[in-house]
Amino acid sequence: TVAAEPLLLIGRRGTGMSYILSKLHSRITANELFMSDSQVPLKSAFVTTDCASITQLHLNDVMTLLLCQIGDVLQGSVVPKPKIGNLNLLAIQDPCPLKPLPLGYYKLRNLLLLVLRTMSIRQPAIGLCAIVDGIDRISDCLFDWIPLGLPPHARLIVGAAEDSDAVVQLLARDPPPIVVEVPALPMVLRKAMISRVL
C-alpha cells in the first residue's frame, strides 16, 4: 500500500454518483474489497448529504458523523486513541449524531486529519476508506479538512456535482485530487435501466 491523493467523483446531477458511492460502501461493509493488492481488509465510514430527512448538513455535522463511524472502526485498536484535550475519539458515540459536540470546526478538522494520518499505526490490520457523498450540498463548507495526500491504509473519496464550486476549489489545489468522472447516460438508457429494475 502506498500513499495517494483523495479521490474526487464528479458528474452531472442525477447520473448516479450517490448510488455508486453507496454501493462502494456496501461492498466494503460486506468484506468484498481489500486495500490495493496487499489483502489488508477495508472498513468504510460513509456520510451522505443526499437524505430526504435532513434538510441541510453543516460541515461540523459531516465530520462528526465520520468520526463516529471511524471510532467504531478503531474499537479493536490496542494503541491509545487520538485525543484533543480530554476528549477521546471513542467518546464520540452519540445516538443522535447531529447533536452538537463540544468541539468547533478546527478541532474537529484536526482530529479527523490526525486519525487519517495515523490510521496505519493505530490499526495496521485494516484499511480505512472514508466516503462523503455530495460535498457540494454541505452548508458553509470549507475544504481544508480534505488532505492533499493520504498515508497507506487510509483513503478518502468525495463526490460532487461537476459544475459546483467545490469541484473548482479542489481542482485548484496543488496537488489536485484524483478525478473520476461519471458520464451522463442518454435518456433512453436511463429509462431502460429503470424498467429493468421495476
Salt bridges, closest charged atoms under 4 A:
GLU32 OE1 - ARG27 NE 2.99
ASP133 OD2 - ARG137 NH2 3.55
ASP136 OD2 - ARG13 NH2 3.23
ASP140 OD2 - HIS58 ND1 3.18
ASP144 OD2 - ARG109 NH1 2.61
GLU162 OE2 - ARG12 NE 3.68
ASP163 OD1 - ARG13 NH1 2.95
